[in-house]
Amino acid sequence: MTDVVSVESNLDIRATYLSAEELKLAASLLFQAYHDDPVFLEIFNSKKEGYEQRLRASIREELSAFWQAKQPMVGLFLGDSMVGVACLNSPDDSVGSNRFWHWRLKMLLTAGYFSTKQMIEKEQNVIAAVPLKKFHMLSFIAIHPLHQHHGFGQYLMAAVDTVLKEHSDSEGVAVYATSGKFKAFFEDSNYEFIKEVSVGKVSGALMVHYRDK
C-alpha cells in the first residue's frame, strides 16, 4: 500500500490507499457507520424486511465500482487495525457511464429496482448542486464506532486533503452531510455549507472544501 499522509502522533497511525484484500473490512466498517443514516434508511426502506441485506449489497457494489474505476479509497489504521475509511470519486470524467452501467446491473440484481433508482437520483441531485466544474465527491467516510471522538476523524480528513492536493485539476471536495453532527464535523475541517438538498423525504447539507489558492 502507498502512504497517503504522514501523521504526527505518539500513536502508530497511518493513512494508506486500500488494497483489494482490505475491501471486505472497509465494507463492514461502512455498514456499521451508515446503518442508521437517514438517506439510506429511506432509500433502502428500513421498514421492509431485508433492509440490512440491501444496504450491505449497496456498499459492496459501491466499493467494487470504486475499485474497478481506480477511485481513491483511503484507510486509516491504528497499528494493524482499520479504524477509518474514506471513499472519493475523482474529477476524472471517464468514470461516468462505464462505472454506472456495471453498478446499475449489479444493484438491480441485489438491492432491487426501486432502491437502485433512488440511489441514482440521490447521486444526480447532489452532484448537480455542487458549484464546481471539476471536483472530488466524498461518497463515504466513517470512523469505527469504538474509535470515535478520539480525533481520528481529523487524521482521515487530512488524508482526504492530501488526495485533493495530488490532483491539481480538482477545484475541491464536496460532501453530503445528513445530520447536524456531521455538518459540524465538516465545518471544523473547513468545509463550507452550500445549500440544503432533499433526497426523497430526507434533507441534508451539501458542503464544499475549496482547494487552497
N, C-alpha and C positions, 0 to 999 in steps of 0.2 A: 504493500500500500504506500501511497505517496502522502507525506505530511502536507497538511493544508495550512496550518497555523501553529506556531510555537506558543506555548502558554507559560507565562511567568507565575510559578506556583511552587509551593513546597510539596504538593501532591504530584503523583505520576499521571498527569493529564495530557492527552494528545488528541488532536483532531485530524482525521485522515479520510481520504476518499474510500468508500466502501468497496470491498471485494465481493465477488459472486457468492462466496461462502457465507458472507455476513448478511445477505438479504433476508433470510428467514428470521434472524434475530431482530433485524430492523423492523420487519413486518409485525412481529409480536409486540415490540415496543410501541409502534404506531397504533396498533389495535387498542392497547390499553389507554393510550392518550386520547384517542378520538371516539372511544366507545360512547361517551355521553355528550359529544359535540352536537349542538342544536341543528346544524345543517345536515349532518349525517343521520341524526335521528329522524329528520323529516324525509330526506331523500330515500333512505332505505326502510322507511315505515317501521319504526321501532315497535309499534303496537301489533304488528303482524308477525306471526311465528316465523322464525328463521332470520331475524334481524342480524344476529351475530355472524351467521354464515355469509349473509350478503355483504356485510361490512368487511369481513376477512377476505372475501373474494375480490372486493374492490381494491383493497390495499395491496393484495398480492399482485393483481394485474397492473395496478399503477406502478409498482416497483419494477415489475418485469418490463413495462413500457419505458420507464426511465432508463433501465439498464441497456436495453436494446438500442435506444436512441442516444446512448452515451451522455446522458444528462448528469450534472453534478449531484452526487449523493454523499453527504458528509456524516461520518460517525464521530461522536465524542466518547473517548474511552478514559476510564479511571482504572489504571493498571490494564488488565486484560478484559475488564467488564465494559460493555457498551452502556453508557448512561444517557446518551442523547443521539438524535439523528435529525438531519435537515435535508430535504429534497427540493431542488430547484429546477425550473425549466429555464434553459438558456435562451438568449435572444436570437438563436440561430433559426432562421425561417424554414430550414429544411425539416425541422421536427414535425411541423403541422400535420399534413394529410397522412403521411406514412404511419406515423405514430397512431393517429386516430383510427384508421381502418383496422389495424391489428387490435387495438384496445377495444373498439366497439364490438367486434366479433366476440372476443373473449368475455367482455362484460355481459353481452346479451345471453351468453350461454350459462354464466354463473350467477349474475345478480338479477337478470330479468330485464324486460323491455322498459318498464316504467322507471326503474332506478337508473338504468343507463341513460335514458332520455334526460332525466333530472340532473345527472352528473354533467352531461354535455352542456346543458343550459346554464348550469352554475358556472362552469368554466368560461363560457362565452360571455355571460353577463359581467363577470368580474373583470375579465381581460378588456372588454370594451370600455370599461370605466377608467382604466389606467391612463393618466395624462402624459404618457411617454410613447415614443415610437419603437425603440429597441430597449428591452429591459429583461431582467430575470424575474420569474414569478416564484415566490417561496410557497410551494404547494403543501408541504408537510414540515412540521417542526415539533419535536417532542423531547422532553426530559423524563427519564424513568421516574415513576411515582415515588420510589424510595429515595431519590436523589434531588427532589425538587426543593426550592427555597434555600439552596446552598451555593448559589452563584454560578451553577453550571450553565444556566441559560445564557449568561453573558459570554462565556467561553464559546458557546456554539454560535452566537451571533457574530463574534469576532471572526470565526471561521467563514461564515456566510459573507462577511465584508471582504475577506481575503479572496473568495471566489469572484466577487464583483470586480475587485482590483485586477484580477488576472484576465478579465475580458474588457479590453479598452473600448469596445463598441457598445457596451451596455450603459445606459443612462442611469440605471438604478435598480433597486429591488422592490417589487410590490408584494403585498401580503393581504389576505382577507381575514380579519380578526373577528371571531364570532362571539366574543364575550368581553365584558368590561375589563377583566383581569388581563386578558391577552392584549387588549388595546393599551393598557397602562404599561405592560411589559415592552411592547414595541416602541412606545413613546420614549421609554428610558433608553432605547437603543437608537434614538434619533430617526425614528420613522414618523412622518407627518400624516395626520389624518386628511384624507381627500374627500370622501363622501360616504354616506350610508348606501349599501347595495343590498337589495332584497333578493333572496333565493327562496322561492315558494312563500311560505308564511314566516320565514326567518329573515331577520335583518342583521347585517354585520358591517364592520368598518373596513373600508378599503384604505390602506396606508402605504406610503412610499418612502423609501430611504434613497435619497438622491446621491449620485456619485459626487465626491468632493471635487470641486473645480481646481 
